[in-house]
């Protein structure tokens, strides 16, 4: 009887797991246009029900904006992020089995860029579950820029030493997408020295291992990192999904109970991520931030190892401009400004965001962000007329955020994020 | 008249009720502060504190000492409420509360300042003369009658808040443009039941004028026996309304309960249906010149300090010179941004620094529209770079929106702030307020 119960429990666990990881096959095109056959779990494919929240008829642009931006813009991105996280795990599994045969590494790189593009979109508009609890979920998934860039190195050495007994138990700053990137972008898994520029004995020992052994350690840690990040992507998805926490429905309930302004303020708070984009993603590498005391700090470019710095910028800007400009079917902040007779501000805001988008196109036409940063002539990096697009974007963002924090916030009676402390 | 105002015998029950209310409110406010995690956020996490001019010497407790500080304050507040070692606890509370108030300018709130002032005068009041442990165990003499200056001092303090809050609204933006209520109320148009009326401009005007008249005259109505009940009801309605509309924490509770001091001194006895004794003929308080002088000096300061902004050129609500400690409560809408351009003096390198890189959000927010805080942060940056061996000039690039006008620079961007010093003199590097009428928002229902 007891054996039967154990078997039943085991079978239940298998069924539960198989529900999450049933094997199917879809074709995912990579950047080179080649087709990669990847087995993916059914549940991880884009579930059409997950963001099926329907319409919310309202003649108030603010209510309509909040409803559509959460249910039609952000929710699908959360779903997409979970999808790419799953593909990334599967591609890692395949790469670990296939070794260096085929396109496994290329697939991994491609899926990495897609994962980054979707996550960076969410990072730039972190409302609800991503902003709750001191941004816990976001930190667990991607603690940039507060992450330890040497933690992954220590983990692979540990994984090699512990072999099958390896287990990961790390704080957010030592894991997540930032560490995953370091492994994905290092197929040889050769270790580089730390800030002292001297190898430690353990690093020399690890580098002396065979390529197969080093890659095996990389696989072990990469899988552990990905499993951990996937847990949080699943939690995020559950918080947004119509079958789970249904965050958009919570937004709807709050709109209907007269809290639209509070929700709008939360959305506005999330958009302050563009300050981080300005200061850390552009200002720091360009040497315009006080954290860089050299002429420039191109090594601080986000996603330097995988060369996805511009991908991240584009995703951040897309999230921002989607919220600001809206679309034909969906109002944005400019519509709200027009709704309170501030067409003048709406036109200015529209123009400022579009100017940044134009600069982004120039940036995308060039080489990787770190190379563009290196090529910048600092003497001309002084204002929005700077010839280098990276510089220009920095000053355009500076101008946009000043405009946002002063004129736009005042017109819409939004408060700057202030840690919920009282005022009078 | 003056003798009667200061030394007429009055029933001590009102002062005792005030003591209990003050102690309990303070304890609740401090516990709430702790519970919300604000001790950590306001006193432990910051790597920089904005000091008050003249109080730069105040330093934060090492380690987790601030938690002990709060625990002591909470205990002192309860002791005040129960009337246990009342005068000593009042002194401890005043010093302890002033310490946390003076630690960081970005934590300044008008109602914290009010608590600090009340805590100060509590030290001199015979708070324990009734319904106290002190009187019960004989540490102080229980007294049915106390001199009128005691309760009138508290009344004066509460009255200044209302009166100067009203005076701060005496301007064309508030009264003729209905700003900033036009902006604030339009945003609250989805408030249940009454939200719809906030869509209309007439409602913004009506509430601007109502707010102004309420603040400037409510004390008068509270002092007239016939209008007092209606006036107190108005106070409750008014503060409930502001509580629902604005994130002002404990302020409405404090004001509603503190306004009880305007009732006759025996109101608690009437409330608990105890017989109210008449003043015996043999009770007389002698004229004491020192008390009268101290009262006069305190009253003068309470009136002079809020008026000090008249000594400075320009609009106080814009340049903030004379803004704090003046009861300019919810009088303007000001939001903005500041970026610091840090320029190496010898090499010519330039950095742009956002406050958010070193400050917490509430600190950055306060600083972005407050010139003296911008100056302090510029000096902080100079010291920060000096540690790296770099001598720098610091310029503030600001954009500030004031009551819905298009944003303008608040600080002259060409002035090296490291060459400026904090003082009571007018700040010449603060630019004049923007001209012209403010934009008025008007809500349009969208058919989209």
Interface residues (C-beta under 8 A of the other chain):
Chain A: X59 X60 X61 X62 X63 X64 X255 X257 X258 X259 X260 X261 X275 X278 X279 X283 X287 X288 X289 X290 X291 X292 X293 X295 X331 X335 X338 X339 X340 X341 X342 X344 X378 X382 X394 X398 X401 X402 X403 X404 X405 X406 X407 X409 X410 X411 X412 X413 X414 X415 X416 X417 X418 X419 X420 X421 X422 X423 X424
Chain B: X36 X38 X41 X42 X107 X109 X110 X111 X183 X184 X186 X187 X188 X190 X191 X192 X195 X246 X247 X248 X249 X250 X251 X329 X330 X333 X334 X335 X336 X337 X339 X342 X349 X350 X351 X352 X353 X354 X356 X357 X360 X361 X362 X365 X368 X381 X384 X385 X388 X390 X397 X399 X400 X401 X403 X404 X406 X407 X439 X440 X441 X442 X443 X444 X445 X446 X447 X448
